[in-house]
């Protein structure tokens, strides 16, 4: 089997095992939450027979092992169960929220890359004031906590200055171009919160790898052949420095997804993160399980694609 095929097969198998582990941990952890999930589907006024029939319908009267086995079997068939509180398929409930979460997380990643690459290049190429300023900003950014920066931006830019809306995803009763404009204005604060938190790691990593690349022999040879420093930087050093940063983008997606849960709660953004918060308050196990499985699978698949892309870009990885 070719090295690239073996590399891809190993990564795929590891991704499948990781998804199974995430599913199992999620299933068990939710059962350890305080509170009785039966309260979400039964009321005190129900008769004992009605209550038992309802619990049997949702499988809550069975042992943990039986519930786990049935859950895995349903999951393999694409069935995430039925929401306790909404009485609709979990897939339907999540698909209504998924586009908003994708819009938020992908926007945050794109903005981080667009801002982070020039800042990283600036810090690596200007080894004076700009380098120290970017490093200081990066360290400060790494120490930020999503709820803290979210509440600060909400208060300053939303309540005090009234530059942006303070909650929701769009303004009611808007249509056409106005609706898209409303969506963008509501997206600014949640997106900015995620960008500020993850930008520091991205910039500092790119700066470090770019400085190392500029000291490599191929850059020295390029200078000796008469290439200017700008061409050496952008054409040779940056191309190789972006390889480790590509891996960081995949890893950062996990932090972005986790931060999106907090961000959507703060800004009442109608994504999956907000849905998780509402499901916790209602002890809606099927929605919680479905949301965690969906988010976990998204992060794992993104990391898998990042590994495969890295293997394609760098032959040393797939032959190691």
N, C-alpha and C positions, 0 to 999 in steps of 0.2 A: 504494500500500500504506500502511495506517495506520502512524503512527510507532511504536506499540507492537509491531506485527507485525514491522516492520523491525528494531527493537531486539532482539526475541526471536530472529529469524532470524540476525542477526549473532552473537549470543551462542551459539546452538546450533552454528553452523558453526565458531566459534572453539573450542568445546568438543570437537567431533569431531577437529579438527586437533591439539589438545593431547593427546587420548587416543592418536592415531596416533603422535605424537612420543614420548610416554611409553612406548608399546609398543616402538617401534624402539630407543630408548635402553636400555631394560631388556634387550631381546634381545642387543644388542651388548655391553653391559657384563658380562653374565653369561658371555659367551664369553671375556672377558678375565681372568676369575678364575683364579688359579693352581690347577693340578691337572687331572687328566684325567677328564672326566665318564664315560668308558667304565668307569672303576673302579667306578662305582655299579651298573652292570648286568652287568659281566663279572668273573670271578675268575681268578687266575693259573692255576688247575688246568684251565681250559677248554681244549679243543683249538682250534686256529686257526680251523677251519671253524665250530665252535659260536660262537666269539667274533664272527666276522664276521657270522654269521647274526643274532646278537643285536643287534649294532650296526646292521645294516641294518633290523631290525625297528623300532628307535627313530629311524632316520634319521640316526644319528651318523656314518655313513660318507660322507655327502654334503657338497657344498660349502656354505659359509656362505650364499651367495645362495639356493641351493635350499632350505636349512633355513628361511631367513627367509620365502621365498615360501610354503612349505607352512604355516608357522606362522600367517601372516596369513590364509591361506585357511581353516584350521581355526578360527581365532579368529572369523572372520566367521560361522561356522556354530555358534558356541557351544562348540567343542571345545578344551579347554585341554591336551589330551594325557593321557598316562598317567605316573603317578609312577614313577621309577626304583626307589626303595627300597621302596615299598609295593605296587607292581603293581596299583594301583587308579586309576580316573579322577581327574585332579586336581580336577575339579569336586566329586566326592564328598568328597575329602580336605579341601577348603577349606570346603564347606558344613557339615561337622561342627564346624569351628572358628569360622565366621563369627558365629553367635549370641553367643558369649562376647565376641568383640571388639566387636560392636555394643552389647552390654550395658555393657561397660566405657567405651567412648567416649561413648555417649549419656548415661550416668549422669554422667560427668565434665562434659560440656557443660551438662547441666541444673543440676547443683550449682553450677557456676561462675556461671551466669546468676542463679540464686536468691540466691547470696551476693553476687555482683558488683553487681547493680543497687542494693540498699540501701547498700552501701559507697560506690558512686560518687555516689549522691544525698547521702549523709552528708558526703562530702568537699566536694561542690560547695556545699552549703547551710550548712555550719558552717565558716567560713573561719578557724579558729583551731587549737586543739590537735588536734581530730579530723581536720581536713584534712591537717595535717602528718603525723599518725600513719598515715593511710591512704596518703599519698604515699610515705612511707618503707617501709611494708609492700609497696606495689606495686613499688617499685624493687628491693627485696630479692627479691621473688617472681620478677621478670623475670630476675634473675641466677642463679636456681636451675637445676641440671642434673638431668634426670630420674633417671639412675642414682644420683647423689649423694643426692638426697632420698629415693629409693626404698630405698637401702641403710640410710639413717639411720632411716627409719620402720620398716623391717623389724627393725633391731636394737633400737630403743627400745620400740616398741609391740608387736612380735611376740615377740622373744626375751627382752627384759628384763622388761617389764611383763606379757607374755602376755595382752594384751587381745584380740588378733586372731590368726587363723591366719597362718602365715608362707609358705604356698604352696598351690597348687592352686585349684580353683574351688568345691569342696564336699567335705564329709566323706563317706567311703565308708559304705555301709550305713545311710544316712538316707533317710527316705521322708516323703511328705506335707508337712505344715507344717514339720516339722523340717528337711526338705531345703531349702525356700525360705529358712528362717532361716540355714542353713549357707551358702547361696549369697551372701546379703547380708553375712554376717560375712567371708567370703573376699574379697568385693568391696571392702571398706572401704579397705584399704591401697593397692591399685593405683589405685583411684579418687581417693583423697586425694593420691597422688603427682602425678597429672595435674592435679588442681584447683589445687594449690599452685603449679605451674609456670606455668599459663596465667592464673590469677586476676589477677595484677598488671597485665598488658596490658589486660585487659577493664576493670578498675576505673579505671585512669588515663585510658583513652580516653573512657569515659563521663563521668568527672569533667570533662575538658577540654571536651568538646562540650556538656555541660550548663551549664557556666559561660558559654560563648559564647551559648547559647540564652537564658539568663536576662538577657543584656544586649541582646537584640534588641528591635526596636520593638514587636512584638506583645505581648511580656511587659510592657513599659512601659505600653502602652495598657490591658492587662488590669488592672494595678495602678491606673491612673487611673480605671478604671470601678468600683473598689471591691473587687476580688477580693483575698482574703488571699494572703499569700506562699506558704502551703502549696498552695492551689489553683493558683496560677500555676506553681508548681514541678511538681506532679504532673499537672495537666491540660493544660498548654500546653508548658512547656519540655521536660519529659521525653519527650513524644511525638515531638518533633522531634530531640531529642538521641539517641534510640534508632536513628535512621536510619543514621548512620555505624557505630554499634555492631552493627547487623544485618550489615553487610558484614564486620566483624571476626569475628563468629561463624563465617561461612563460611570465612574465611581461617584462623581458629584450628583448624578441623577438620583441616587438613593437619598442623599441629603436634601435635594430639591423636593422630592416626593414627601419626605418626612416633614420638611418645612412647610409644604403646601397644606398639610393637614392643619397645622397651627395657624397659618396665614388665612386660610379660608374660614376658619372659625372666628378669627379676629374681625375680618372684614365682611362676615356673613356672605361669603362668596359661595354660590350654589354648586360647588364641586364635590368630589368624592370625600374630601377631607371634612367638609361640613356635614356630609351624610354620615360619616363615622361618628362625629360628635353627637348628632341627633340619635343615632342607633344606640350609643352607649347610654344615653339618658333614658331610653325606652327598653333597654335590655333586649334589643332586636338582634339575636345571635346570627340568623341567616345573613342579614345585611352586613354585619361586622365581619363575618367569615368571608363573604364574597368580596367585600372591599379590600380586606387584607390580602386575600389570595390574588386579586387583580393587580394591586399595587406591587406586591412581591414579585409576581410573574413579570410585570413590566420592567422592574429594576433588573431582575435576573437576565431577561432577554436582552435588555440594553447592554448590560455588562458582557454578555455572550457575544453580541455583535461587535462590541468594542474590541474584545480579545481577538475575534476573527479578523477584524480590520487591521489590528496591530500585527497579526501574523502575516497578513498579506503585504503590509508595508515594510516589515523587517524580517527577513528570512532567518536571522539568528534566533528569533523567538520560537518559531515552529520546529527548528532542528535541535533546540536545547534538550 
